[in-house]
């Protein structure tokens, strides 16, 4: 298990946003001999601010970029899959 910060895509400059929570707990399967080959930076967890423009909701879906993590990693799961935000 790893705790990974959530990044924000398409966020307008000059705004301030607070994410609740601001990180996800990530779990995955990997061969024991490969455990040291995987780091937090291998995972890209994000929310897309463009969702706010479409839905007008204060809840964002959390996504993982499947192309970013190593192929030795299998069955990736993370929680939470949605977060709330406050735009200042």
URLIN-V683404 format. One record per residue. RES is the residue in one small letter. SS is DSSP state (H for helix, E for strand, L for the rest). Layout:
BEGIN
RES_SS ; RES_SS
END
This chain:
BEGIN
x_L ; x_E ; x_E ; x_E ; x_E ; x_L ; x_E ; x_E ; x_E ; x_L ; x_L ; x_L ; x_L ; x_L ; x_L ; x_L ; x_E ; x_E ; x_E ; x_E ; x_L ; x_L ; x_E ; x_E ; x_E ; x_E ; x_E ; x_E ; x_E ; x_L ; x_L ; x_H ; x_H ; x_H ; x_H ; x_H ; x_H ; x_L ; x_L ; x_H ; x_H ; x_H ; x_L ; x_L ; x_E ; x_E ; x_E ; x_E ; x_L ; x_H ; x_H ; x_H ; x_H ; x_H ; x_H ; x_L ; x_L ; x_L ; x_E ; x_E ; x_E ; x_L ; x_E ; x_E ; x_L ; x_L ; x_L ; x_L ; x_L ; x_L ; x_L ; x_L ; x_L ; x_E ; x_E ; x_E ; x_E ; x_E ; x_E ; x_L ; x_L ; x_E ; x_E ; x_E ; x_E ; x_E ; x_E ; x_L
END
